[in-house]
Amino acid sequence: MKTSTTSSCCTKTLFLLIPSLNLRSTISASSSSNLFLSPQLTFNNIRIRNVEVSAAGIPKNEFSTFWQQSDINLSRGLDFTPRGPIYARFTHLQHAPFTVKINVENSTGQRLRGTVRIFLAPKFDERNAQMSFREQKNLFIELDRFVVDLPERNNLIERSSLESTVTIPFEYTFRDQDTNRPAEGSDALASFNFCGCGWPQHMLIPRGSPEGLPCQLFVMVSDYEQDKVDSAQSTPTCDNASSYCGVRDSKYPDRRAMGFPFDRLPRDGAFNLAQFLTPNMAVLDTKIKFTDRIVAKRPLQANRTTQNRPTQNQPTQNRNQNRRQ
């Protein structure tokens, strides 16, 4: 299969290892230079009061994974004549869509803006022992990162997994490369190829185990004034996976280093994740429960609307609910 486009490369096994290797290289380089101090991690007068994960028909604070069958068109990767569509059905990992609910307290009396960062990591090592922070920090995977307004004292933020700025939908990962394809060598073609960049949505959550793999969901609200990049585009093209791919023709939309806040060694005395936390962080014990079953296949023409997903540098609208409590 051709790998000239981002979307086709993303299906390659080797390509799936690159984000982890890049992140570990970044962490290794920065970890050896200096440590994080509390002022570099805190967001004054911002406190996370509660975090919860919910999904329809699934116990609270649990992720559900299973197998799903989908159809894709392989004709572009095959050199036969006469040309025509060639469909294949394959089985892949999938998870139930979920929502992360975050209660954030803003005690400044002023309207602030923050960056919400959501990570997931296993809780125990291969010996079923609690990991040290140095061990666990390199295992965190980023699930989402987005900007949010904090106008009131008590703010309830609700974020759907389908809105993740790390992923692109199934239809973008396996889209038809011939449909609406711009002319070769044009700027539009570069944009077309960039739109296929992103981690596959159906691979956002690891498989887990039948008994439920114990994991920890880490949530942080950092100061947007320290995170923002002034040169970022206000109307970027194909920014669905801006945390994973950046924004085309613009600086990466986050001033923090890749993997922040796990890109450096912790301050003295932070031997485990609980000791690493500051008031603007929270950890939720969760499970990833895998069911060894295959659900109904995804229709070939199924499509999820992605036109109005929030950008990395603009707060989500009509999704984050700020309520007086």
C-alpha positions as CSV (number, residue, x, y, z in Angstrom):
1,M,0.0,0.0,0.0
2,K,1.3,3.5,-0.8
3,T,2.5,5.5,2.1
4,S,2.8,8.9,0.5
5,T,0.0,10.3,2.6
6,T,-0.3,10.7,6.4
7,S,-3.4,8.7,6.6
8,S,-1.9,5.6,4.9
9,C,1.3,5.9,7.0
10,C,-0.8,5.9,10.1
11,T,-1.9,2.3,9.5
12,K,1.6,1.0,9.5
13,T,2.8,-0.8,12.6
14,L,6.1,1.1,12.7
15,F,4.5,4.4,12.4
16,L,2.4,3.7,15.5
17,L,5.6,3.4,17.5
18,I,6.9,6.8,16.5
19,P,4.9,9.0,18.9
20,S,6.0,6.9,21.8
21,L,9.6,7.0,20.8
22,N,9.6,10.7,20.1
23,L,7.9,11.4,23.4
24,R,10.4,9.3,25.3
25,S,13.3,11.0,23.5
26,T,11.9,14.4,24.5
27,I,11.4,13.3,28.1
28,S,14.9,11.9,28.3
29,A,16.5,15.1,27.0
30,S,14.5,17.4,29.3
31,S,14.6,15.1,32.3
32,S,18.4,15.2,32.4
33,S,18.5,19.0,32.3
34,N,16.4,20.1,35.3
35,L,13.6,19.3,37.6
36,F,10.1,20.7,37.8
37,L,9.5,23.2,40.6
38,S,6.0,23.7,42.0
39,P,5.5,27.2,40.6
40,Q,6.1,25.8,37.1
41,L,3.2,23.4,37.6
42,T,0.6,25.3,39.6
43,F,-2.2,27.6,38.5
44,N,-2.8,29.9,41.4
45,N,-6.3,29.8,42.9
46,I,-7.5,27.1,40.5
47,R,-8.4,23.8,42.1
48,I,-9.8,20.6,40.5
49,R,-12.5,19.3,42.9
50,N,-13.7,16.2,41.1
51,V,-13.2,14.1,38.0
52,E,-15.6,11.5,36.6
53,V,-15.8,9.3,33.5
54,S,-19.2,8.2,32.2
55,A,-20.4,6.2,29.2
56,A,-23.9,5.0,28.3
57,G,-24.6,1.6,29.8
58,I,-21.2,1.2,31.4
59,P,-20.3,1.5,35.1
60,K,-18.9,4.9,36.2
61,N,-15.2,5.5,35.8
62,E,-14.8,2.5,33.5
63,F,-13.6,2.3,29.9
64,S,-15.1,-0.4,27.7
65,T,-13.2,-1.9,24.7
66,F,-14.3,-4.5,22.2
67,W,-13.8,-5.6,18.6
68,Q,-15.5,-4.0,15.7
69,Q,-15.7,-4.9,12.0
70,S,-15.4,-2.2,9.4
71,D,-15.2,-2.0,5.6
72,I,-12.5,-0.1,3.7
73,N,-11.7,0.5,0.0
74,L,-8.3,-0.9,-0.9
75,S,-8.4,-0.1,-4.6
76,R,-5.9,2.8,-4.4
77,G,-3.2,0.5,-3.0
78,L,-3.6,-2.2,-5.7
79,D,-2.3,-1.9,-9.3
80,F,-4.8,-3.9,-11.4
81,T,-6.7,-3.1,-14.5
82,P,-9.5,-2.5,-15.1
83,R,-9.7,-0.2,-12.0
84,G,-12.6,-0.5,-9.7
85,P,-13.5,-0.5,-6.0
86,I,-12.2,-3.4,-3.9
87,Y,-13.6,-3.6,-0.5
88,A,-12.2,-5.4,2.5
89,R,-13.7,-6.1,5.9
90,F,-11.4,-6.2,8.9
91,T,-11.6,-6.5,12.6
92,H,-10.1,-3.8,14.8
93,L,-10.2,-2.5,18.4
94,Q,-12.9,-0.1,19.4
95,H,-14.1,1.6,22.6
96,A,-17.4,3.0,23.8
97,P,-17.5,6.8,23.5
98,F,-17.2,8.4,26.9
99,T,-17.4,11.8,28.6
100,V,-15.0,13.2,31.1
101,K,-16.6,15.5,33.7
102,I,-14.3,17.9,35.6
103,N,-15.3,20.2,38.4
104,V,-12.9,23.2,38.6
105,E,-13.0,25.9,41.3
106,N,-11.8,29.4,40.4
107,S,-11.4,31.4,43.6
108,T,-9.8,34.5,41.9
109,G,-13.2,36.3,41.3
110,Q,-12.0,36.9,37.7
111,R,-12.6,35.2,34.4
112,L,-9.7,33.0,33.5
113,R,-8.7,30.7,30.7
114,G,-7.0,27.4,31.2
115,T,-5.6,24.4,29.2
116,V,-7.1,21.1,30.2
117,R,-4.7,18.2,29.8
118,I,-5.9,14.6,30.1
119,F,-3.6,11.6,30.3
120,L,-4.0,7.8,31.0
121,A,-1.5,5.3,32.4
122,P,-1.5,1.9,34.0
123,K,-1.6,2.0,37.8
124,F,0.6,-1.1,38.5
125,D,3.7,-2.6,36.9
126,E,4.1,-6.2,35.5
127,R,4.5,-7.5,39.1
128,N,1.2,-5.9,40.1
129,A,3.1,-3.4,42.3
130,Q,2.4,0.3,42.6
131,M,4.8,2.2,40.4
132,S,7.0,5.1,41.4
133,F,6.5,8.4,39.6
134,R,9.7,8.0,37.7
135,E,8.4,4.7,36.3
136,Q,4.8,5.7,35.7
137,K,5.4,9.1,34.1
138,N,6.9,7.6,30.9
139,L,3.8,5.4,30.5
140,F,1.2,8.2,30.3
141,I,-0.5,8.6,27.0
142,E,-2.3,11.9,26.1
143,L,-6.0,11.5,25.5
144,D,-6.9,15.1,25.0
145,R,-5.9,18.7,25.4
146,F,-8.1,21.7,25.0
147,V,-8.7,25.3,26.1
148,V,-11.5,26.2,28.4
149,D,-13.0,29.4,30.0
150,L,-13.3,29.5,33.8
151,P,-15.7,32.4,34.4
152,E,-17.3,31.4,37.7
153,R,-16.2,30.1,41.0
154,N,-17.6,26.6,40.3
155,N,-17.2,25.3,36.7
156,L,-18.4,22.0,35.4
157,I,-16.5,20.9,32.2
158,E,-17.9,18.1,30.1
159,R,-15.7,16.7,27.3
160,S,-16.6,14.0,24.9
161,S,-14.0,11.5,23.8
162,L,-15.1,12.2,20.2
163,E,-13.8,15.8,20.5
164,S,-10.2,14.7,21.3
165,T,-7.6,16.9,19.7
166,V,-5.3,13.9,19.5
167,T,-7.5,11.8,17.1
168,I,-9.1,11.9,13.8
169,P,-12.3,9.9,12.9
170,F,-12.3,6.6,11.2
171,E,-13.4,8.1,8.0
172,Y,-10.3,10.3,7.8
173,T,-7.9,7.5,8.7
174,F,-9.2,5.3,5.9
175,R,-10.6,7.8,3.5
176,D,-10.6,7.4,-0.3
177,Q,-7.5,9.2,-1.5
178,D,-9.0,9.8,-5.0
179,T,-12.2,11.5,-3.9
180,N,-11.9,15.3,-4.1
181,R,-8.1,15.0,-4.5
182,P,-6.4,18.3,-5.6
183,A,-3.9,18.5,-8.4
184,E,-0.4,17.1,-7.8
185,G,2.0,19.8,-6.6
186,S,-0.7,22.2,-5.5
187,D,-0.9,23.8,-2.1
188,A,-4.4,22.4,-1.8
189,L,-2.8,18.9,-2.1
190,A,-0.5,19.6,0.9
191,S,-3.6,20.6,2.9
192,F,-5.5,17.6,1.7
193,N,-2.7,15.3,2.9
194,F,-2.3,17.1,6.2
195,C,-6.0,16.6,6.9
196,G,-5.3,12.8,7.2
197,C,-2.9,13.4,10.1
198,G,-4.0,12.2,13.6
199,W,-4.1,9.2,15.9
200,P,-7.1,6.9,14.9
201,Q,-10.1,7.6,17.1
202,H,-10.8,3.9,17.5
203,M,-7.3,3.4,19.0
204,L,-7.6,6.1,21.6
205,I,-8.0,3.7,24.5
206,P,-5.7,0.6,24.9
207,R,-7.3,-2.8,24.9
208,G,-7.3,-3.5,28.7
209,S,-8.2,-6.9,30.1
210,P,-11.4,-8.9,30.7
211,E,-11.1,-8.4,34.4
212,G,-10.5,-4.7,34.0
213,L,-7.0,-3.3,33.8
214,P,-6.4,-0.8,36.6
215,C,-5.4,2.6,35.3
216,Q,-5.2,6.2,36.4
217,L,-6.7,9.1,34.6
218,F,-4.6,12.3,35.2
219,V,-6.3,15.7,34.6
220,M,-4.5,19.0,34.8
221,V,-5.7,22.6,34.2
222,S,-2.7,24.8,33.4
223,D,-2.5,28.6,32.9
224,Y,-3.4,29.4,29.3
225,E,-1.4,32.6,29.5
226,Q,1.7,30.5,30.0
227,D,0.6,28.0,27.3
228,K,-0.5,30.2,24.5
229,V,1.3,30.7,21.2
230,D,0.5,34.1,19.8
231,S,1.3,33.2,16.2
232,A,-1.2,30.4,16.0
233,Q,-3.8,30.7,13.3
234,S,-7.2,31.9,14.3
235,T,-8.9,29.8,11.6
236,P,-6.6,26.8,11.1
237,T,-7.2,24.1,8.5
238,C,-7.8,20.5,9.6
239,D,-6.9,21.1,13.2
240,N,-8.9,18.1,14.5
241,A,-5.7,16.5,15.8
242,S,-3.8,19.7,16.6
243,S,-2.3,18.2,19.8
244,Y,-0.9,15.3,17.8
245,C,0.0,17.0,14.5
246,G,0.2,20.7,15.2
247,V,-1.4,23.3,13.0
248,R,-0.4,23.6,9.4
249,D,1.6,26.7,8.5
250,S,1.8,27.8,12.1
251,K,3.7,27.1,15.3
252,Y,2.7,24.2,17.4
253,P,-0.3,25.5,19.5
254,D,1.3,24.9,22.9
255,R,4.3,26.6,24.4
256,R,4.9,23.7,26.8
257,A,7.2,20.9,25.9
258,M,5.8,17.6,24.5
259,G,4.6,15.4,27.3
260,F,4.1,18.2,29.8
261,P,3.9,17.8,32.8
262,F,5.6,14.5,32.5
263,D,8.6,15.7,30.4
264,R,10.9,16.3,33.4
265,L,11.8,14.6,36.7
266,P,9.6,15.6,39.6
267,R,10.6,17.9,42.4
268,D,12.3,16.5,45.5
269,G,9.9,14.4,47.6
270,A,7.6,13.4,44.8
271,F,8.2,9.7,44.8
272,N,4.7,8.7,43.5
273,L,1.9,10.3,41.4
274,A,0.0,11.4,44.5
275,Q,3.0,13.3,45.8
276,F,3.5,15.0,42.4
277,L,0.0,16.5,42.4
278,T,-0.7,20.2,42.8
279,P,-4.2,21.7,43.5
280,N,-4.8,22.2,39.7
281,M,-4.3,18.5,39.1
282,A,-6.4,15.4,39.9
283,V,-6.1,11.6,39.5
284,L,-9.0,9.2,39.0
285,D,-8.7,5.5,39.4
286,T,-10.3,3.8,36.5
287,K,-10.4,0.4,34.7
288,I,-10.3,-0.6,31.1
289,K,-12.5,-3.6,30.6
290,F,-12.1,-5.6,27.4
291,T,-15.0,-7.7,26.1
292,D,-13.9,-10.3,23.5
293,R,-16.8,-9.9,21.2
294,I,-17.3,-8.4,17.7
295,V,-20.0,-5.7,17.3
296,A,-21.9,-5.0,14.1
297,K,-19.7,-3.7,11.2
298,R,-19.4,0.0,10.6
299,P,-21.2,1.0,7.3
300,L,-18.8,2.0,4.6
301,Q,-20.3,5.5,4.2
302,A,-20.7,6.2,7.9
303,N,-19.5,9.7,8.7
304,R,-19.0,11.7,11.9
305,T,-19.2,15.5,11.5
306,T,-15.9,17.2,12.3
307,Q,-16.4,20.6,10.8
308,N,-17.0,22.5,14.1
309,R,-14.6,20.9,16.5
310,P,-13.0,23.5,18.7
311,T,-9.4,24.6,17.9
312,Q,-6.5,24.2,20.3
313,N,-6.3,27.9,21.0
314,Q,-10.0,28.6,21.2
315,P,-12.2,27.5,24.1
316,T,-14.8,24.9,23.4
317,Q,-18.3,26.3,23.0
318,N,-21.7,24.6,23.8
319,R,-19.8,21.6,25.3
320,N,-18.1,22.9,28.4
321,Q,-20.9,23.8,30.8
322,N,-20.1,26.4,33.5
323,R,-22.7,26.1,36.2
324,R,-23.1,27.7,39.6
325,Q,-23.2,25.1,42.3
